[in-house]
Amino acid sequence: MMDEVWSRGWREAHKAALQAREASLRSGQPVPTLWSELRMLVRDLITPPVQQQTETPCCDPASCQSAA
């Protein structure tokens, strides 16, 4: 019973992935592959991308109760 549910879900996911691949081929976009995804993951693990953090005050100091 559980195997049937899993198999059905896998077939639907595989069918959706094939349709997405065909759509991106038709539109001329590069098709991501598992190998390219793994390379990007390893690259990001070795040198993590720099995230720019903007400091925004959580509230107006004149009207915030926690600023007092």
C-alpha positions as CSV (number, residue, x, y, z in Angstrom):
1,M,0.0,0.0,0.0
2,M,2.7,2.5,1.0
3,D,4.9,1.4,-1.9
4,E,2.0,2.2,-4.3
5,V,1.6,5.7,-2.8
6,W,5.3,6.4,-3.0
7,S,5.5,5.1,-6.5
8,R,2.6,7.1,-7.7
9,G,4.1,10.3,-6.1
10,W,7.5,9.6,-7.7
11,R,5.9,9.1,-11.1
12,E,4.0,12.3,-10.9
13,A,7.1,14.2,-9.7
14,H,9.2,12.7,-12.5
15,K,6.5,13.6,-15.1
16,A,6.4,17.2,-13.8
17,A,10.3,17.4,-14.0
18,L,10.2,16.1,-17.6
19,Q,7.6,18.7,-18.5
20,A,9.6,21.5,-16.9
21,R,12.7,20.4,-18.7
22,E,10.9,20.3,-22.1
23,A,9.4,23.8,-21.4
24,S,12.8,25.3,-20.6
25,L,14.3,23.7,-23.7
26,R,11.5,25.2,-25.8
27,S,12.1,28.6,-24.3
28,G,15.8,28.5,-24.9
29,Q,16.8,28.7,-21.2
30,P,19.6,26.5,-19.9
31,V,18.4,23.3,-18.3
32,P,19.8,22.8,-14.8
33,T,21.3,19.4,-14.2
34,L,22.0,17.5,-11.0
35,W,25.7,17.9,-11.7
36,S,25.5,21.7,-12.0
37,E,23.4,21.9,-8.8
38,L,26.0,19.9,-6.9
39,R,28.8,22.1,-8.3
40,M,27.0,25.3,-7.1
41,L,26.4,23.7,-3.7
42,V,30.0,22.8,-3.2
43,R,31.1,26.2,-4.5
44,D,28.8,27.9,-1.9
45,L,30.1,25.6,0.9
46,I,33.7,26.4,0.1
47,T,33.2,30.2,-0.3
48,P,29.8,31.2,1.0
49,P,28.1,34.1,-0.8
50,V,28.4,37.4,0.9
51,Q,25.1,38.6,2.2
52,Q,24.7,42.3,2.6
53,Q,23.0,43.2,5.8
54,T,21.3,46.5,6.2
55,E,20.8,47.8,9.7
56,T,17.3,49.1,10.1
57,P,16.0,50.2,13.4
58,C,13.2,48.1,14.7
59,C,11.2,51.2,15.7
60,D,11.4,55.0,16.0
61,P,13.5,55.8,19.1
62,A,11.2,58.6,20.1
63,S,8.1,56.5,20.2
64,C,9.5,53.0,21.1
65,Q,9.0,51.8,24.6
66,S,12.0,49.5,24.6
67,A,14.3,52.5,23.6
68,A,13.8,54.1,27.0
